[in-house]
Amino acid sequence: MSTAFLSQYGPWALVTGASSGIGEEFARQLAAKGLNLVLVARRADRMQALAEQLSQQYPIETRVISLDLTDPNFLSTLTPQVEDIEIGLLVNNAGMMLNGPIHKVDLRRHQQLLALNCEAPLMLAHYYGKAMRARKQGGIIFTSSVSAFMSVPYMSHYAASKAYVLSLAESMSYEMRDANVAVQALCPGYTETEMTAGIKGNIKMMTPTEVVKESLDNLGSKFTVINGANNRRQVWMMRKLFSRKRALEMVGKMMKKN
């Protein structure tokens, strides 16, 4: 248990998308650091099992809230259930991905992606960021993606949503630093989660454990965390060595092949 981490980001962490993947791993590693947990996602059964396991393993409290973050009124459902506790760390992790040419995906699905990937993180960061700023303490993590740094054909709307999150997080990190509130844009590449389970091709994936550890190890010191040396190299090359047109062509061919 890290006393310094708990003092800065405790006593409670709210983690969205906590029923699997990176969100579940955030819950595990934050519990190990001694933070109480509010787990938010749609699948209550998975979160309840995780909460019971972690509360038995560590001396923490947990709350499970089954919630659809694409509902425009989700905040009014969430906040009364946690108004008696202090959220010191917000992990905006919930998200969805759409694959294929943008015009072949139903518009309603694009609207859901926009609500989950962009609107919900904004609403939560706005609400809890004000409280953290008033206390002059806390942290906010946004799960973005390496795709935020480039245009990605066949994942066009997903990449655009993550570019929004990246820009929002980086800008907020500047605005909030004078209030002792750490804001981080976490930018994983391909990671072993439910979201990437159907992706084909010879792609080496990171584990959620690696991704989350790097995020938490750098919270408060780096406002942008690109996970893994290969991903950092890829982003550097796409931004420094190639024009946007050339990068678009390269990524487009790779995505079409995979």
Secondary structure, 3 states (H helix, E strand, C coil): CCHHHHHHHCCEEEEECCCCHHHHHHHHHHHHCCCEEEEEECCHHHHHHHHHHHHHHCCCCEEEEECCCCCCCHHHHHHHHCCCCCEEEEEECCCCCCCCCHHHCCHHHHHHHHHHHHHHHHHHHHHHHHHHHHHCCEEEEEECCHHHHCCCCCCHHHHHHHHHHHHHHHHHHHHHHHHCEEEEEEECCCECCHHHCCCCCCCCCECHHHHHHHHHHCCCCCCEEECCHHHHHHHHHHHHCCCHHHHHHHHHHHHHHC
